[in-house]
Amino acid sequence: MAFILMGRGGRQLGRFVVNALIGIVLLFLTNLFITPPIPINIITVLICAIGGVLGWLIILILYLLGVAFYVPA
């Protein structure tokens, strides 16, 4: 089984998984420093999981501009 995953698509799948984990961790770490925090819901987690670091950056920029993911106080 491991031999099959290390084939042609295995390396790309591994990179995708690592990038997704980094994006989700960055989302959680960002919420430690931003007040009010970015709401963590299925949409933000999926964007970070699919986009990775780039997805996290898009969420952060849209949040800071007040365009999306903004919860009024």
C-alpha positions in Angstrom: 0.0 0.0 0.0 2.8 2.4 0.9 4.5 1.6 -2.4 1.4 2.7 -4.3 1.2 6.0 -2.5 4.8 6.8 -3.1 4.2 6.6 -6.9 3.4 9.4 -9.2 0.6 11.0 -7.3 1.8 10.1 -3.9 4.3 13.0 -3.6 1.7 15.5 -4.7 -0.9 14.1 -2.3 1.7 14.4 0.5 2.4 18.0 -0.4 -1.3 18.7 -0.4 -1.8 17.2 3.0 1.2 19.1 4.5 0.0 22.4 2.9 -3.5 21.8 4.2 -2.3 21.1 7.8 -0.1 24.2 7.7 -3.0 26.4 6.6 -5.4 25.1 9.3 -2.7 25.5 12.0 -2.1 29.1 10.8 -5.8 29.8 11.0 -5.9 28.6 14.7 -2.7 30.5 15.5 -4.0 33.7 13.9 -7.0 33.6 16.2 -4.7 33.8 19.2 -3.5 37.2 18.2 -6.5 38.9 16.4 -9.4 40.4 18.3 -12.2 39.6 17.5 -11.1 36.3 16.1 -11.8 35.0 12.6 -14.9 32.7 12.9 -13.9 29.1 12.5 -16.6 27.3 10.6 -16.8 24.8 7.8 -16.2 27.4 5.1 -13.0 28.8 6.6 -11.7 25.4 7.4 -12.3 24.2 3.9 -10.7 27.2 2.4 -7.6 26.7 4.5 -7.6 22.9 3.8 -7.9 23.3 0.1 -5.8 26.5 -0.3 -3.3 25.9 2.4 -1.1 28.9 3.2 -2.6 30.8 0.2 -6.1 30.1 1.5 -5.2 31.3 5.0 -3.7 34.5 3.5 -6.8 35.2 1.4 -9.0 34.7 4.5 -6.8 37.0 6.6 -6.8 39.7 4.0 -10.5 39.6 3.5 -11.0 39.6 7.2 -8.7 42.6 7.8 -10.4 44.5 5.0 -13.8 43.8 6.5 -15.1 42.2 3.3 -15.8 38.7 4.5 -15.5 36.6 7.7 -16.1 39.7 9.7 -18.3 39.5 12.8 -19.5 43.0 13.9 -19.1 43.6 17.6 
